[in-house]
């Protein structure tokens, strides 16, 4: 098990914060830059001196700066901003009604004098929209495979867009509502296919192709653009 992580800051423009994790089973230094937010983690053997970590980081400085620069910049969601929504753009506007309301490509928010509730209201709206689309889509594909669904939950996951358990529980990231509808639909089919095949075998992918013949282009979209959906902070 790793111990409590420590942080160090490398000088530069801008400076780079690196989280150091000492891992008992690690045999070498391992550097990772998150494609979602650019966070840098250096895993190292438990007894390795910090000076070794600093030397390694200095050696990898050029690569590290380029990798951090490629990561999506965090976007704070607030009134008068725009966010991706179902493959298009949703404009966030201040409104006067007591509940958020969508009209003509804009989401109008209730008054928020303190500025502390708008982001949570936007996230709640997206979750509701995601549930309204993902739940019937997942059940549709499960029905096509004649497989039962025990439960469907939505979360804000970072490492995966969906999951399936052996007892028929499906989970999806609500951020899929920000992607184009065919991409969301593909993920629903992807997880439903796991109700039949709990692996990524040839038979599994044949099942996905049966449900969504052009699934590869939607999978490629997620690989190319999925990280950008995690840049939005609510």
C-alpha positions in Angstrom: 0.0 0.0 0.0 1.3 3.5 -0.8 1.9 5.9 2.1 0.4 9.4 2.3 1.4 11.3 -0.8 3.7 14.4 -0.7 3.8 17.2 -3.1 6.7 19.2 -4.6 6.8 22.1 -7.0 9.1 22.2 -10.0 10.0 25.8 -11.1 8.9 26.9 -14.5 6.3 28.9 -16.4 4.0 27.8 -15.0 5.4 25.8 -12.1 4.4 22.2 -12.0 3.1 20.5 -8.9 4.0 16.8 -8.6 2.5 14.4 -6.2 5.0 11.9 -4.9 3.6 8.4 -3.9 5.9 5.9 -2.3 4.7 2.4 -3.2 6.0 -0.6 -1.3 6.0 -2.9 -4.4 7.4 -0.4 -6.8 10.8 -1.3 -8.3 11.3 1.8 -10.4 10.2 5.4 -10.8 7.0 5.9 -12.8 5.7 9.2 -14.0 2.1 9.8 -15.0 0.3 12.9 -16.3 -3.5 12.7 -16.1 -5.1 13.3 -19.5 -8.1 14.7 -17.7 -6.7 17.6 -15.7 -2.9 17.5 -16.1 -2.2 16.4 -12.6 1.3 14.9 -12.3 2.0 11.8 -10.1 5.4 10.2 -9.6 5.3 6.7 -8.1 8.5 5.6 -6.5 9.9 2.7 -4.4 9.3 3.1 -0.7 13.0 3.5 0.2 14.1 5.6 -2.8 15.6 9.0 -1.7 13.7 12.2 -2.8 16.9 13.3 -4.5 16.5 10.4 -6.9 13.0 11.6 -7.7 14.2 15.2 -8.3 16.9 14.0 -10.6 14.4 11.9 -12.5 12.0 14.8 -12.9 14.8 17.1 -14.1 15.7 14.4 -16.7 12.0 14.2 -17.9 11.4 18.0 -17.7 10.8 18.6 -21.4 8.5 15.7 -21.8 6.7 16.6 -18.6 6.1 20.2 -19.6 4.8 19.1 -23.0 2.4 16.6 -21.5 1.0 19.1 -19.0 0.5 21.6 -21.8 -1.6 19.1 -23.7 -4.0 18.4 -20.8 -7.3 20.3 -20.9 -7.4 23.5 -18.8 -10.0 23.5 -16.1 -13.1 25.4 -16.9 -15.2 26.8 -14.0 -18.9 26.7 -15.0 -20.9 29.8 -14.1 -23.6 32.0 -15.6 -22.7 33.5 -19.0 -20.4 30.5 -19.7 -21.0 27.8 -22.4 -20.7 24.1 -21.9 -21.0 21.2 -24.3 -24.4 19.5 -24.3 -25.5 16.6 -26.5 -22.9 17.4 -29.0 -23.7 21.0 -29.3 -23.3 24.1 -27.1 -25.5 25.1 -24.1 -25.4 28.7 -23.1 -25.7 29.4 -19.4 -27.8 32.5 -18.6 -29.2 34.2 -15.5 -32.9 33.8 -15.2 -35.7 34.8 -12.8 -37.7 31.5 -12.4 -37.3 29.4 -9.2 -36.0 26.4 -11.2 -33.5 26.0 -14.0 -35.2 26.1 -17.4 -33.9 25.4 -20.9 -35.1 27.5 -23.8 -33.7 28.0 -27.3 -30.3 26.5 -26.6 -29.8 28.2 -23.3 -30.1 27.1 -19.7 -31.6 29.9 -17.5 -30.7 29.7 -13.9 -32.6 31.0 -10.8 -31.2 34.1 -9.1 -28.0 33.3 -7.1 -27.0 36.5 -5.2 -24.1 34.7 -3.4 -22.8 33.0 -6.5 -22.6 29.7 -4.6 -25.4 27.6 -6.1 -25.2 28.0 -9.8 -22.6 25.4 -10.5 -24.4 22.8 -8.4 -27.7 23.6 -10.2 -26.0 23.2 -13.6 -24.5 19.8 -12.6 -27.9 18.7 -11.3 -29.6 19.6 -14.6 -27.0 17.7 -16.5 -27.5 14.6 -14.3 -31.2 14.7 -14.8 -30.8 15.0 -18.5 -28.3 12.2 -18.6 -30.6 9.9 -16.6 -33.5 10.6 -18.9 -31.5 9.4 -21.9 -29.1 6.8 -20.5 -31.6 4.7 -18.5 -34.0 3.9 -21.4 -31.0 3.5 -23.8 -29.3 0.9 -21.5 -32.6 -0.9 -20.9 -33.3 -1.0 -24.6 -30.0 -2.7 -25.4 -30.3 -5.1 -22.5 -33.8 -6.0 -23.7 -32.4 -6.6 -27.2 -29.9 -9.1 -25.7 -32.7 -10.6 -23.4 -30.6 -9.8 -20.3 -32.0 -8.4 -17.1 -30.8 -5.1 -15.6 -30.8 -5.0 -11.8 -30.0 -1.3 -11.3 -28.6 1.7 -13.2 -26.7 4.4 -11.4 -25.0 7.6 -12.6 -21.8 9.0 -11.1 -19.0 11.5 -12.0 -16.3 8.9 -12.7 -12.9 9.8 -14.0 -11.4 6.5 -15.1 -14.3 5.0 -17.1 -17.4 6.0 -18.9 -19.4 3.1 -17.6 -19.2 -0.3 -15.9 -21.2 -3.5 -15.5 -21.2 -6.0 -12.6 -21.9 -9.7 -12.9 -25.2 -9.3 -11.1 -26.6 -6.8 -13.7 -25.8 -3.4 -12.2 -24.9 -0.8 -14.7 -23.1 2.5 -14.0 -22.6 5.4 -16.3 -20.8 8.8 -16.1 -23.4 11.6 -16.3 -20.9 13.6 -18.3 -21.9 11.6 -21.3 -24.8 13.9 -21.8 -22.2 16.5 -22.9 -21.1 14.2 -25.7 -22.9 13.7 -29.1 -26.0 11.5 -28.7 -24.5 8.6 -30.8 -21.5 8.5 -28.4 -23.7 8.2 -25.4 -25.8 5.6 -27.1 -22.6 3.6 -27.9 -21.6 3.6 -24.2 -25.1 2.4 -23.2 -24.7 -0.5 -25.7 -21.1 -1.2 -24.6 -22.1 -1.8 -21.0 -25.3 -3.7 -21.9 -23.1 -6.1 -24.0 -21.2 -6.8 -20.8 -24.4 -8.3 -19.4 -23.8 -11.1 -21.9 -19.9 -11.1 -22.0 -18.0 -10.0 -18.9 -14.9 -9.4 -20.9 -13.6 -7.8 -24.1 -13.3 -10.9 -26.2 -14.0 -11.1 -29.9 -17.5 -12.4 -29.0 -18.0 -9.3 -26.9 -17.1 -6.9 -29.6 -19.2 -8.8 -32.1 -22.1 -8.3 -29.7 -21.4 -4.5 -29.6 -21.2 -4.4 -33.4 -24.6 -6.1 -33.5 -26.1 -3.4 -31.3 -24.2 -0.4 -32.8 -22.6 -1.3 -36.2 -20.6 1.9 -36.4 -19.4 1.8 -32.7 -15.7 2.3 -33.7 -16.2 5.9 -34.7 -18.0 6.7 -31.4 -15.3 4.9 -29.4 -12.7 6.9 -31.3 -14.5 10.2 -30.4 -14.3 9.4 -26.7 -10.6 8.6 -27.0 -10.0 11.9 -28.8 -12.3 14.2 -26.9 -13.5 12.5 -23.8 -10.9 14.1 -21.6 -12.2 17.6 -22.5 -15.5 16.7 -20.9 -13.8 16.3 -17.5 -12.3 19.8 -17.7 -15.5 21.4 -16.6 -15.7 22.1 -12.9 -19.1 22.2 -11.2 
